Structure formats: C-alpha cells, structure tokens
Amino acid sequence: MKAHDALYIDGEWRPAATTGTIPVINPADEQVIAHVPAGTAEDVDAAVRAARAALPGWAATPPSDRAARIAALRDVLAARADEIAATVTAELGAPPKLAAAVHTGLPIAVAGSYAELAATHPFEEKVGNSTVYSEPVGVVAAITPWNYPLHQIVAKVAPALAAGCTTVLKPAEDTPLTAQLFAEAVHEAGLPAGVFNLVTGLGTVAGQALAEHPDVDLISFTGSTAVGRRIGALAGGAVKRVALELGGKSANVILPSADLARAVATGIANVMSNSGQTCSAWTRMLVPAERYEEAVALAAEAAAKYVPGERLGPLVNAAQRERVRGYIEKGVAEGARLVTGGPRAPLATGYYVSPTVFADVTPEMTIAQEEIFGPVVSILRYEDVEHALALANGTVYGLAGAVWGDEEEAVAFARRMETGQVDINGGRFNPLAPFGGYKQSGVGRELGAHGLAEYLQTKSLQF
C-alpha cells in the first residue's frame, strides 16, 4: 500500500521529529503492509502552531468560499473513491462492498452536506435589539477511531472547516493510510496551508499531547468511554470545549406487534456489519417471552449467513480479537446459552471471530452490560412493555437503538428510551440527523446542522 513517511503540517509533507514508525497490518492476512511516522509531542506542537497561524485567515474567509473549498474536497474524495475503498479494505479488513458503500460513499455524502451547510447556515441573525454572530471556536483537535476511518475524519473535519475552524487530526494507529489519503485530498482541493494538519502516532503519545495542548480550543474525540473520561478531565482542567462520541450497548426492541422475522434478521445484519465494530450496533435484542424461542431460531439462521472471510470481515487487530473472545468465554461462564458461534478461531489466518448469538441472557451479565465491539448478539426476554423499557434503559450507555412494531406504539416506546438515536421499523440512516449519545455514550452531536453547531460559539451585539 502507498504510505507517506512524513506528516502533513502547514500545507506540506514534512519529516517527523524522530525516526520511529508504526506498522500497519492487514487484519485479514496479518501481514505488514506499510509503516507510518510515530509522531511525538514536538510534531503535535508544530501542527497546532500551524493551525493557530492559519486561523485568522480561514475564520475571516466568507462562508461561501469555505463552502466551495469543502465542495472541492468532496469532489476529490469522490474521484478517488476506488482507491479509498481499497485502502479501507487493506488496513481495516472491511469487505469490498462495505468499504465502497459505507466507508467511502457515506463520508463523501457527509462532506457534500457540509459544503451546503457552510453556504446556507445563518452565521448572523437578529434577535430583538441584538445581532447574534456564530463564530468559529478556534483550533480543533480531531482524534478519530479505526472502525470507520474516513467517515469519522469527515464527520469532524468537514464541520470544523465549515465553521471557520482550523484542525489537527490524529487518526487511530491501526488505520492511518486512509487519513493520509484524506490529507492528499485536502491538498489537491487547495485548502490554505495550516487549515488542516495530520499527525500520525500513538494515542498515548501524540493523542495525549494534542489533548493537553494549551493552544487547542476544542477536542473532538470518538472512541472508548474510558479514554473519553480522560480527555474530559484534561479539558475540564483547562475549561476547554469537548465533543465526545463514546461507547454503546444499544437495544433492538421487538414489540409483540412487530414482524418478528424482519426485525430479527435486520437486527443481526446491523450487528454483523463491519464485524460488529460499530458503537451504535444493536447488540441487545429484546424479545417478548411468548416468542422468545422463535426469535432465537431466527437469529441463529440469520447469523449463519455471515461467513468469516466472505461476508464477515476480521476484527481490526489481534488484541481486539482476543478481547471479543474473552467476552464470549465470559458469557458462557456466566450461564448464557451459546446458540451459534463461539470463541474458537474460524480461520487459520486473520483476526476473525465467528458470528455469535447468545440466548438466556440476563441483564446483570457482563455481555448484557459492556460494549463488546465484535459480532456478538445477546438476546434477552421481557414479560411486558414496561419490563422491556427497563431493560432497554438498563445500561450506562445511550447511543442508539431500534424499535419494531405498530408505528404509534413504537414511537411512544422510543420517546421513552434514554438514547440519542432510534430507528423505527428499520428506518434508514440519515447523515443530516444529529448523532450522539445520552449518559456515558458521550457529549455533543455529530452530523448535520447540530454537528456544525459543536464548532461554533456565539457573540451578541446589542443596539
């Protein structure tokens, strides 16, 4: 795979401060495909200084001109879509169709949405005898995960650019090649030097240096709740803005009036997509007691269609594979019924885990409470709607969810769920709708106008 042995800072590729590198491994065959620089605090400082120097000019750029630059970036990404998809497949292991449609197509659409928002957002409005201005927060630290590498970059960088902020990106060390392609696209689109900067490196080194940097005005982080707490504490000490998109343990609630076969099959597909490495995955399936065994059988049938190495890709690295296997073993040890799958490696090579379905899961079990981040579904039974609601809300997370059944009943149930986004009867993902969580699933929202608002601060002038 093509890889840069440099960092993108102040509009150019420049050597890192040290010669240390990070290997990039293809999780499907466990082979090293590239090396990228292991950026340090010195590199982060250079990138932040470049972003700070570029801020006045970019903030003063008319929104229509910022919109044109973001549109140009979208067009470059679209022109390189095949290359991006192949890169995501190589460094994440995503099956080619998924890499093309979701990992590439979705972020290109999101970039286009922010080109439109930059041109149409009311950055100035009259409120009584006041004029209220929406102004950029300043320098943004974007720290992104590996599970949707380009989408997570675009979901942070595009609204920051639309708002007039400048950015420093620290991507996950497992998927840095997609970030390098994004930096190339930024350069090709003609964004001014320093408006976007890229530092690859370890989270404990480059990521922490970026989060702690005094000249960063906002930290936008997507990842684990544990790391999010640490970033929140660092930001709180400096009274610094944060946007945190963290873990999830979303409920797929199947009401008695639902089409059971459709709800179960769609629920299994939702979890198996991206090999279960999706924070919003519906990993807890809640089924009425009277139809429980029927749902379990349907789930096993649906999961069998996700063959490792074909429809189901690998997990991102060996550590993640072992983590997921550990959760499966814990589920068995705590008394859950293993319906299909299990901890055994399905293939001799690659970081694969079999699609796994557990039945007889009770709410206190580890697999019902903690985010597994793999192709594992827990099926819980409920006695009535109030019991289902208690189960759905019975975790520390609140990122997403689904409800199936009579539409009026489903909407009424969803309105009582403590979660940021709910799909009703298989509602399609909307890249313009706000995405983010309640409780320990995060702070703030991404996508659409609500995502843009995270990067703006308001000033009022009274007359």
N, C-alpha and C positions, 0 to 999 in steps of 0.2 A: 504494500500500500504506500501511496505517496504520503510523506510526512515532512514537516519543516523541523529543522534542528535549531530553530530560533523562536523568539517571542514576537508578537505583533504589538509594538508600542510606538505611539506618536506617528502613525501612518507608515511604518516601515518594519520589516523583519530584522530584528537585531539579536545578537548572541545573548544568552543568559549570563548572569554574573558568575556562575560556576559551570563546570562541565558535567554535572550529574544529570542522568537521564532516567526516564520511566519507561519500562517496556509496555507495549500494547499487545495484548494477547487475544487471538481469535477464540472465543469460548466454545466454538463448535469442534475445533480440532486441537486446541490447546497449544497452538504454535504462535511464537512471537512474530508479529507482522510489521512492527515499527518501533521506534523509540522517539520520545519527545523530551524536551528540556524539563528538568525538575526546577522550576522557578523558586526563588528564595524571597525573603523579605526585601532584599535590595531591589529585586526585579519588580516586586509589587510597588515599592516606593516610586520607582521610575514611571510605572504605568499610572499611578494615582497623580503624580505631578503633571504628567502629560494631559490627563483628563481635566485636572484643575485649570491648567493653562488654556485648554480649548473651551472651557465652559462659557465664558462671557460671549464669545463669538457665536457659539451654537445656540445659546439661550436667546440671543438677540436676532437670530435668523427667523424671518417670518414663517409662521406655521405652514403656509402654502409651499414654501421652499423645503421645509423639513419633510413635508408630505411627499414631495417629488423625489427626494433622496431615498425615502423609505420605499416608495414605489419602484425606484430603480433597483434597490436591493432585492425586493421581491422578484423582479424580472430576472436578475442574475441567478437567484436561487432556482427559479423555475427552469432556466436554461440549463442548469447543471443538476437537474433532478435525478437523472440516472446515476450520476457519479455519487451524489449524496446517498441515495438508497443503497448502492453497492458498499459504500463506506460504513453505513449503519449495520448492514448485514455482516460485514467483516469484523467490526470491533464490538458489536453487541450480540450478534448471533440471531438477529431478527430474521424470520423467513422473508424471502424477497418480496412477496406480495404485501406483507405487513409493512416492510420497510418502505415500499413505494407509496402505498396509500396513506398510512398513518404517520410514519416517521418523517416522511418527506412532504406529502400533499397537505397535511394539516398545518404545519408551520408556514408553508408558503401562503396558505389562505389567511392565517393569522397576521402575517406580515402585511398582506393586502388590506386587511381590516384596519390596521393602524395607519396605513397611508391615508385611508379615507377619514379616519377619526382626527388625524392631525390637521386635515384640511377643513373639517366641519365643526370641531369642538369649540364651544363658546369660551375662549380664554379670557373674555372680558364681558361683564354683564352689569346691568343697572339694577340695584336693589334699593328702592326708595331714593333717599338723597345720597346714596353711596354708589361708587363704581368699584366692583369686585374683580380683581385680577387673579387668574390662575397662573402661577409661575413655577418653573422647574425647581425641584428640591435641591438639585446640585449634582455632585458626583455620586454615582451609583455603583456599588459593589454587587455584581451578579454572580452568585455561587450556585452552580447547577448540578443536577444529578446525572447518573448514567442511563436511567431507564428509558427516557425519551430525550435523547441528547440534543437534537436540533429544536424540537418543539419547546423544550424548557429554555433554551437560549433565546429564541424568538419571543416567547411569552414574557421575557424580562427586558431584553434589549430593545425590541421594537417600541413598546410603550414609553420606555425611558427616552428614546430618541424623539418620539413624537411630542413628549412633554418639554423637550429642550434640555434634558439632562445629558451628561457625558457618562461613559461607562467603562468599567474594568471587569472583564469576565474571567472567572476561574472555573473552568469546567471540571467535571469528575475525571479522575486519573484513568478510569477504565475506558472512557470514550473521548479522548482529546482530538482524534482526527477529524471528527465532524465539526468540532469547534474551529479547527484550523481552516477547514473549507469555508466556514462562515466568515472568518476573518478575510479570506481571499475575496469572498463576495462583497464584503464591506468595502474593500479597497477598489474592486472593479466598479462598484456603484458610485465611487467618487465622494464618499463622505470625508469631511475635512480631517486632517491629521489630529489625533488625540481624542476625537469624539468617541471612538471605540478602541479598546485595548484588550489584548489577550495575554494572560499569563497562565501557562500550564504548570502543574505542580501538585504536590500532595496537599490534602486538606489540612493536615496538622501543621504544615509549614506555610505554604502560600495562602491557603484559605484563612488560616488564623491571622496572618499578617494583614490580609485585606480587611477582615472583620474588625481588627483592632486599630486600623489606620486612622489617625485623627482628622485627615482631610477627606474621608468618606462621609457623605451626608445621609445615605440610606443603604441598608444592607437588604438585598432581596435573596432569600435562600430557599431552596427546595431540597428536602432530604429528611433524615430521621428526626423524630421528636427529640431524642437525646441531644443531638447536635444543635437543633433549633433552640433548645433551652439555653445552651451555652452561648449561642450567638445573641439571644435575647438579653442574657445577663451582661454580656460585653457592651451591647448597645445601650442598655439601661444606664450603665455607669457613665456613659458619655452623653446621655439624653439624645440618642440618635434614633432616627426612624428605622423601622424594620418592616419587612413583608415576609412572612414565613408560611410556606406551604409544606406541611409535615405529614405524619403518618395517617393511616386509615384502617378501619375494620368494618367496612360498610355492610349493611344488611340488605338482603334481597327478600322482601316481604311478599309472600304469596298468600293473598286473601282467599277465603273459601269460594268467592265468586270468580276467581281467575281461571284462565285457560292454563291448566297445570302443565301440560306438555310443552307449550310455548314458553311459559315462564321458567321452567327448569332448564330447557335447552339453551335459552338465551342467557340465563344466569351462569351456566357452565361455560359458555362461549366467552362471556365477559371476563371470567377469571382466567381462562386459559390464554386469552390474548396477551401477547408479549410475555408469555411463560409465567403469568401471574405477577410480573414485576410492574404492577400498576398500583399506585397509592389509593386510587378510588375504586379498586376492584371489589365486587360484591362477594366477599369471601364467606359471609354467613348467610345461609339460605334458611329462611324461617317458613315452616310449613304447618298447616293445621293438622292436628293429631289424627283426624279421621282419614287423611290422605297421605300420611307420612310414608308408609312403605312403598306406595305407588311412586311418590316423588323420589325416593332413594333409588328405585329401579331405573327410573327415567334418567337420573343423574349419572348412574353408572354407565348406561347406554350412551349418553352424550359424551362423557369423558373419554370413552374408548375410541372416539373418532380422532382424538388429538395424539397422533403417533409421534413420539420423540424423534427428532431428526427430519421430520417431514412437516406436519402442520404445527408441531410444538417445538420451538427453538430451545437452546440451552439457557441456563442461568448465566449471569454475566461473568462470574469468576468462581474459583474453587471454594473460596470462603463462603460465598453466598450459597453455593450448592450444599455445603456441609451444614450451614445454618438451617436451611429448609429441611434437610434430612433429620436434623436434630429435633425440629418441631414435629415432624411426622412420628418419630420414635416416642416423643413425649405424649402425643395424642394417644398412641396405643397404650403406653404405660399408665395413663390416667383413666383408661377404660372406654375410650371411644371405639366404635366398631369400624374397622378398616374395610370399606366396601370395594375399593379398587385402588391400584397404585401401591405406594409404599416407599420405604427408604432405599431399596436396592437400586443401584445404577442400571438404567435400561440399556445403555450403550457402553461399549468398552472405552470409547474416546469421547471427550466433550463433557461439559458441565451440565449434563441433563438430569432431570428429575421426572419421574413418571407422573402423569396426571393423577391426582389423588383425591378421593372422596371419603369423608368420614361421616358416619351416622351415629345416632345415640350420643350426640354431643350435648353437654350441659353447660350452662352459662359460666360456671366457675372454672371450666377447663382452660388451660393455657391457650389451646388452639382456638378458643372462642373469644379470647381477650386480647391477644398480642398479634401484631402485624407480622405475618409470615413472609410475605413477598415472594411467593412461589406458586406453582399450580396446585393449590390445595384448597378444597371447599369443605366447610363444616356445615352439616345440616342439623338444625335444631327444630324441635316440635313445640307448638304452642297450643293452649287449650281454648283461648278466645282472643278477641282483638286487643283487649287491654293487656293481656299477657304478652301478645306479640309486640305491642308498643314498648313494654318494659324491657323486653329482650333487645329490641332494635336500639333503644337508647342506653342499654346497659354496658357501655364501654367508655373509656376515657376519650375515644375518638368521635369525630363527627364530620367526615369529609364528604361522603356521597351516600348513595343508596338507591333502591328501586322499590316500587310498589306495583303489584299486579292485581287486577280485579275490576269490578264495576268502577267506572271513572269517577263518579261522585264520591264513592266510598274511598277510593284510592287517594284522591286529592285530600280528603278530610284526614286520612291517616298520615299522609306525607306532611301536611301542615303541622302535625304534632311531633314529627321526628326532629331530633336535635342534630341536624346535619346541614351542610351548606348547599347540597345539590341532590335532587331526587328525580329519577326518571320514572315516568308514569307509563305503564304498559309498553315498555320498550322505546320510549321517546329518544330521538336521535340526539347525539352530542351537538351542542350549539357553541361554536367558537366565539360568539358575541356575548354569551351569557357569563355572568361572573362565576369564577371557580375558586373555591377556598373553603376553609373549614370552621366548624364550631369547636369548642373545648380544646383539647390538645392536638387537634389537627391543623392549628395554625392561626395566623393573624393576617388580615388583609385579603384581597381578592386579586385574581389574575383574569385577563381576557376582557375584551370589550371596553366600554366606557368606564366601568368600575376598575378595570386594570389600569387604565390610563390615570385615573384619579390617585392611585398609590404614589405616583411620581410627581404630583403637583402639590403646591402649598398655596394658600390664599392670602391676599392682601386687599384691604378695603380702604378707599379714599372717600372721605365724607365732604360734601359740598354744601 
